[in-house]
Amino acid sequence: MESLKLELKKRNRDYGIITWKLNQDFEVKTLLNNSKTVNVEFGDKVYLNRKVDYKYRRIPFGKKRMTKIKNDHIILTIKKGNLVIN
């Protein structure tokens, strides 16, 4: 199972987005198989059809949900077709 570690910054929490750096672009595209939308699994819930913006390298996730993440890094994995955030 492939996983990817992403850093969370202040703007991620302020705007409720998951972003990645330019040098991680290839890893994210291979992890998500260049899909336009992805189901995000966080906690016990699955959030359906979150749009992946490859041009600006971001996935909208929600400001309230981002404040629940206490760490400065998140680990993305794919499980059962869903993007799992740990």
C-alpha positions as CSV (number, residue, x, y, z in Angstrom):
1,M,0.0,0.0,0.0
2,E,1.5,3.3,-1.1
3,S,1.3,6.3,1.3
4,L,2.3,9.9,1.0
5,K,3.2,12.4,3.8
6,L,2.0,16.0,3.3
7,E,2.8,19.0,5.4
8,L,-0.1,21.2,6.7
9,K,0.4,24.9,6.9
10,K,-1.6,27.8,8.2
11,R,-3.3,28.4,4.8
12,N,-4.4,24.8,4.7
13,R,-6.3,25.3,7.9
14,D,-7.6,28.7,7.0
15,Y,-9.0,27.7,3.7
16,G,-9.8,24.1,4.4
17,I,-7.7,22.6,1.6
18,I,-5.2,19.8,1.2
19,T,-2.2,21.0,-0.8
20,W,1.0,19.4,-2.0
21,K,4.3,20.7,-3.3
22,L,5.4,20.7,-7.0
23,N,8.0,18.1,-6.4
24,Q,5.3,15.8,-4.9
25,D,3.0,16.2,-7.9
26,F,3.9,12.9,-9.6
27,E,3.4,10.9,-6.4
28,V,0.0,12.4,-5.9
29,K,-1.1,11.8,-9.5
30,T,0.0,8.2,-9.3
31,L,-1.6,7.7,-5.9
32,L,-4.9,9.1,-7.2
33,N,-4.6,7.6,-10.7
34,N,-5.2,11.1,-12.2
35,S,-8.9,10.9,-11.2
36,K,-10.9,14.2,-11.3
37,T,-12.8,13.4,-8.1
38,V,-12.0,11.4,-5.0
39,N,-13.8,10.1,-2.0
40,V,-12.1,11.2,1.2
41,E,-12.3,9.1,4.3
42,F,-11.6,10.9,7.5
43,G,-12.5,9.5,10.9
44,D,-15.6,7.4,10.6
45,K,-17.1,9.3,7.6
46,V,-16.6,9.3,3.9
47,Y,-16.9,12.5,2.0
48,L,-18.0,11.8,-1.6
49,N,-16.8,13.4,-4.9
50,R,-14.2,15.9,-3.6
51,K,-12.7,17.6,-6.7
52,V,-9.0,17.3,-7.3
53,D,-7.4,20.4,-8.7
54,Y,-4.1,19.4,-10.3
55,K,-3.5,22.9,-11.7
56,Y,-3.3,24.5,-8.2
57,R,-2.4,21.2,-6.5
58,R,-5.2,21.1,-4.0
59,I,-8.2,19.1,-2.7
60,P,-11.0,21.1,-0.9
61,F,-11.8,19.4,2.4
62,G,-13.5,21.9,4.6
63,K,-12.3,24.4,7.2
64,K,-14.1,22.7,10.2
65,R,-12.7,19.3,9.3
66,M,-9.2,20.7,8.9
67,T,-9.3,22.2,12.4
68,K,-9.9,18.7,13.8
69,I,-6.5,17.6,12.5
70,K,-4.0,18.5,15.3
71,N,-0.7,17.3,13.6
72,D,1.4,19.4,11.2
73,H,1.6,16.5,8.8
74,I,-1.0,14.1,7.3
75,I,-0.5,10.8,5.7
76,L,-2.6,10.0,2.6
77,T,-3.3,6.3,1.6
78,I,-5.7,4.6,-0.7
79,K,-8.0,2.0,0.8
80,K,-11.0,0.5,-1.0
81,G,-10.9,3.2,-3.5
82,N,-11.1,6.0,-0.9
83,L,-8.4,8.5,0.0
84,V,-7.8,7.9,3.7
85,I,-6.4,10.8,5.8
86,N,-4.5,9.9,8.9
